[in-house]
Amino acid sequence: MINYKTNDWFTIEKIDDTTSIISEYKHWEETHCYLLNGRDKSLLIDTGLGVRNIWEEVQQLTGNPVAAVTTHAHYDHFGGHQYFPEFYVHEAETEWINGGFPLTLQQVRDFLMEEPCDFPADFDVNDYYLFEGTPTRVLRDGDTIELGGRSIEVLHTPGHSPGHICLYEKDRGYLYTGDLIYIGELFAYFPSTDPVAYMNSIKKLLPLEVQKILPAHHDLNVPLSIIRELDEAFTSLHNSGKLKHGSGTFSYPNFGIKL
């Protein structure tokens, strides 16, 4: 991957000629959004925190019409949805993205301002609000998103949230994992999480032919072995009766699981 542009908020890298990463490395969450350019259309996987206008970056990378797809309706993944009249959400989280998000605005602002952060000089957290809107397409497990020469499969992978999805591009072996898989501490402790569903979602990914794992946060060099490692970790916790809220945080070489 080539880092070819950085500004006061976004860093843009390319995976290949038609796939780019728009990252927010200056925030502690280090959120990654992915722009997939097809022949007829482009797809933006997540829109980040909404601190800066991500559409300004997208329009420099494609002349196609662009739809945004939400891996899950958490504030750090739909913050820029206001710039995309066409956006998709899994059926289990349509209410979350239309005003029913289960955290207060103050809680979200507090999360946003955790350290370390290097916000643009003109950013004021008091002006930060949660996006609300009605999706133009409601997604279900097994749906496909066609871009013209690129076909993206929707995999419902609940656990981190009820309507979490991964997106699988079989022809390239790309697996966009949202918050289900990344290097770092994985969250399954919120009341809206389901640790057993999380385990089953990992198991759902095991048969896939994956060439590259593309996470929503942190290090982009995610080993393919992490799917098997996560399966072993979750299964072991389940077998020992620990796969439930309140069990604590369990650490492994590439990740932690907070229950």
C-alpha positions as CSV (number, residue, x, y, z in Angstrom):
1,M,0.0,0.0,0.0
2,I,1.2,3.5,-0.9
3,N,0.6,6.5,1.3
4,Y,0.1,9.2,-1.2
5,K,-1.9,12.0,0.6
6,T,-2.2,13.3,4.1
7,N,-4.0,16.5,5.2
8,D,-5.0,17.9,8.6
9,W,-7.3,14.9,9.3
10,F,-7.3,12.2,6.6
11,T,-4.6,9.9,5.3
12,I,-5.3,8.2,2.0
13,E,-3.6,5.0,0.8
14,K,-4.2,2.6,-2.1
15,I,-4.7,-1.1,-1.9
16,D,-4.9,-1.4,-5.7
17,D,-5.8,0.8,-8.6
18,T,-9.5,0.8,-7.8
19,T,-9.5,0.4,-4.0
20,S,-8.5,3.2,-1.5
21,I,-8.3,3.6,2.2
22,I,-9.3,6.8,3.9
23,S,-8.0,6.8,7.4
24,E,-8.4,9.0,10.5
25,Y,-5.0,8.3,12.1
26,K,-5.1,11.5,14.1
27,H,-7.8,10.1,16.4
28,W,-7.3,7.4,19.0
29,E,-9.7,5.1,17.2
30,E,-7.7,5.2,13.9
31,T,-10.8,4.5,11.8
32,H,-10.5,3.2,8.3
33,C,-13.0,3.7,5.5
34,Y,-12.7,1.9,2.2
35,L,-13.6,3.3,-1.3
36,L,-14.3,0.6,-3.9
37,N,-14.6,1.9,-7.5
38,G,-16.5,-0.2,-9.9
39,R,-17.2,0.4,-13.6
40,D,-20.6,2.0,-12.9
41,K,-20.6,3.0,-9.3
42,S,-18.5,3.4,-6.2
43,L,-19.0,2.1,-2.6
44,L,-17.7,3.8,0.5
45,I,-17.5,1.3,3.4
46,D,-18.2,3.5,6.5
47,T,-17.8,7.3,6.6
48,G,-15.7,7.7,9.8
49,L,-16.2,10.2,12.6
50,G,-17.6,13.1,10.8
51,V,-14.9,15.5,12.1
52,R,-14.0,16.5,8.5
53,N,-16.0,16.2,5.2
54,I,-15.0,12.8,3.8
55,W,-16.9,13.5,0.6
56,E,-14.2,16.1,-0.3
57,E,-11.7,13.2,-0.3
58,V,-13.9,10.7,-2.1
59,Q,-14.6,13.0,-5.1
60,Q,-10.9,13.2,-5.7
61,L,-10.8,9.4,-6.0
62,T,-13.8,8.7,-8.2
63,G,-16.1,10.4,-10.7
64,N,-18.8,7.7,-10.1
65,P,-22.0,8.0,-8.2
66,V,-21.2,6.9,-4.6
67,A,-23.2,5.0,-2.1
68,A,-22.1,4.6,1.6
69,V,-22.5,1.3,3.3
70,T,-22.5,1.0,7.1
71,T,-20.6,-1.9,8.7
72,H,-22.5,-1.0,11.9
73,A,-24.3,2.0,13.3
74,H,-21.7,3.3,15.7
75,Y,-20.8,6.9,15.7
76,D,-17.3,6.4,14.4
77,H,-18.6,4.6,11.3
78,F,-21.5,6.8,10.2
79,G,-20.2,10.3,11.1
80,G,-19.9,11.3,7.5
81,H,-23.2,9.9,6.2
82,Q,-24.6,13.4,5.9
83,Y,-22.6,13.8,2.7
84,F,-24.1,10.7,1.0
85,P,-27.8,10.7,0.1
86,E,-27.5,7.0,-0.8
87,F,-26.5,4.9,2.1
88,Y,-27.1,1.3,3.3
89,V,-27.6,-0.3,6.7
90,H,-28.4,-3.8,7.9
91,E,-32.1,-4.2,8.9
92,A,-31.2,-4.7,12.6
93,E,-29.8,-1.2,12.9
94,T,-32.1,1.0,10.8
95,E,-33.5,2.5,14.1
96,W,-30.1,3.2,15.5
97,I,-29.1,5.3,12.5
98,N,-32.4,7.1,12.5
99,G,-32.2,8.6,16.0
100,G,-32.2,5.5,18.1
101,F,-28.5,5.2,18.8
102,P,-28.2,3.7,22.3
103,L,-25.8,6.3,23.7
104,T,-26.5,9.9,24.5
105,L,-24.8,12.7,22.6
106,Q,-22.7,13.6,25.6
107,Q,-21.5,10.0,25.9
108,V,-20.5,10.1,22.3
109,R,-18.7,13.4,22.6
110,D,-16.8,12.0,25.7
111,F,-15.7,9.0,23.7
112,L,-14.7,11.2,20.8
113,M,-12.5,13.4,23.0
114,E,-10.5,10.6,24.7
115,E,-6.8,10.8,24.2
116,P,-4.8,10.7,22.0
117,C,-6.3,13.0,19.5
118,D,-5.0,15.7,17.2
119,F,-8.1,17.5,16.0
120,P,-8.0,20.2,13.3
121,A,-7.6,23.6,14.8
122,D,-11.1,24.7,14.0
123,F,-12.9,21.6,15.4
124,D,-15.3,22.3,18.2
125,V,-16.8,19.2,19.9
126,N,-19.8,21.3,21.0
127,D,-20.8,21.5,17.3
128,Y,-20.6,17.7,16.9
129,Y,-23.9,15.9,16.5
130,L,-24.9,12.4,15.5
131,F,-26.2,11.8,12.0
132,E,-29.8,10.7,11.7
133,G,-31.3,9.4,8.5
134,T,-33.3,6.8,6.7
135,P,-31.3,4.3,4.6
136,T,-32.0,4.1,0.9
137,R,-31.4,0.3,1.1
138,V,-31.9,-2.1,4.0
139,L,-29.4,-4.9,3.9
140,R,-29.8,-8.6,4.8
141,D,-27.5,-11.5,5.1
142,G,-26.4,-12.8,1.6
143,D,-27.3,-9.6,-0.3
144,T,-24.9,-8.4,-3.0
145,I,-23.9,-4.9,-3.9
146,E,-23.1,-4.6,-7.5
147,L,-20.8,-1.8,-8.7
148,G,-20.2,-2.9,-12.3
149,G,-17.4,-5.4,-12.6
150,R,-17.3,-5.7,-8.8
151,S,-19.7,-7.7,-6.6
152,I,-19.7,-7.3,-2.8
153,E,-21.4,-9.9,-0.6
154,V,-23.1,-8.8,2.6
155,L,-22.4,-11.1,5.6
156,H,-24.4,-10.5,8.7
157,T,-21.9,-10.9,11.6
158,P,-23.6,-9.8,14.8
159,G,-21.9,-9.7,18.2
160,H,-20.2,-6.3,18.4
161,S,-23.5,-4.9,17.5
162,P,-26.9,-6.5,16.4
163,G,-26.6,-5.4,12.8
164,H,-22.9,-5.6,12.2
165,I,-21.9,-6.8,8.7
166,C,-18.7,-7.8,7.1
167,L,-18.3,-7.3,3.3
168,Y,-16.7,-10.0,1.2
169,E,-15.3,-9.5,-2.3
170,K,-14.7,-13.0,-3.4
171,D,-13.0,-12.2,-6.7
172,R,-10.2,-10.4,-4.9
173,G,-10.3,-12.3,-1.7
174,Y,-10.9,-9.0,0.2
175,L,-12.7,-9.2,3.6
176,Y,-13.8,-5.9,5.1
177,T,-14.3,-6.8,8.7
178,G,-15.6,-3.6,10.4
179,D,-15.2,-3.9,14.1
180,L,-15.5,-7.7,14.2
181,I,-11.8,-8.2,13.5
182,Y,-8.9,-5.9,14.0
183,I,-5.6,-5.9,15.9
184,G,-6.3,-4.6,19.3
185,E,-8.9,-4.9,22.0
186,L,-12.2,-6.2,20.7
187,F,-15.3,-5.0,22.4
188,A,-18.1,-7.4,23.4
189,Y,-18.9,-5.9,26.8
190,F,-21.5,-3.2,26.0
191,P,-25.1,-4.2,26.8
192,S,-25.9,-4.1,23.1
193,T,-23.2,-6.7,22.3
194,D,-23.6,-10.5,22.3
195,P,-20.4,-12.5,23.0
196,V,-21.9,-15.8,21.8
197,A,-23.1,-14.2,18.6
198,Y,-19.6,-12.7,18.2
199,M,-18.1,-16.3,18.4
200,N,-20.6,-17.6,15.8
201,S,-19.9,-14.7,13.5
202,I,-16.1,-15.6,13.6
203,K,-17.0,-19.2,12.8
204,K,-19.0,-18.0,9.8
205,L,-15.9,-16.5,8.3
206,L,-13.7,-19.6,8.6
207,P,-14.7,-21.2,5.2
208,L,-14.1,-18.0,3.2
209,E,-11.1,-17.8,0.8
210,V,-9.5,-14.6,2.1
211,Q,-6.4,-13.0,0.7
212,K,-6.5,-9.8,2.6
213,I,-8.3,-8.7,5.8
214,L,-9.2,-5.0,5.8
215,P,-10.2,-3.9,9.3
216,A,-12.0,-0.7,10.4
217,H,-9.4,0.3,13.0
218,H,-5.7,0.4,13.7
219,D,-3.0,-1.7,12.0
220,L,-3.7,-2.6,8.4
221,N,-1.3,-5.5,8.4
222,V,-3.7,-8.1,9.8
223,P,-2.5,-11.7,9.5
224,L,-4.9,-14.1,7.8
225,S,-4.4,-16.5,10.8
226,I,-6.3,-14.1,13.0
227,I,-9.7,-15.6,12.0
228,R,-8.6,-19.1,13.2
229,E,-6.9,-17.6,16.3
230,L,-10.1,-15.7,17.2
231,D,-12.2,-18.8,16.7
232,E,-10.0,-20.8,19.1
233,A,-10.1,-18.0,21.7
234,F,-13.8,-17.5,21.6
235,T,-14.5,-21.2,21.6
236,S,-12.2,-21.8,24.6
237,L,-13.9,-19.0,26.5
238,H,-17.3,-20.4,25.7
239,N,-16.3,-23.9,26.7
240,S,-15.0,-22.6,30.0
241,G,-18.2,-20.7,30.8
242,K,-16.5,-17.3,30.4
243,L,-18.0,-16.1,27.2
244,K,-20.4,-13.7,28.9
245,H,-20.6,-10.0,30.0
246,G,-18.5,-9.2,33.1
247,S,-15.9,-12.0,32.7
248,G,-13.1,-9.4,32.1
249,T,-10.6,-8.8,29.4
250,F,-8.6,-11.7,27.9
251,S,-5.3,-11.0,26.1
252,Y,-3.8,-12.9,23.1
253,P,-0.9,-12.2,20.8
254,N,-2.8,-10.1,18.2
255,F,-5.9,-9.1,20.0
256,G,-7.8,-8.8,23.3
257,I,-11.4,-9.7,24.0
258,K,-13.2,-7.4,26.5
259,L,-16.4,-9.1,27.9
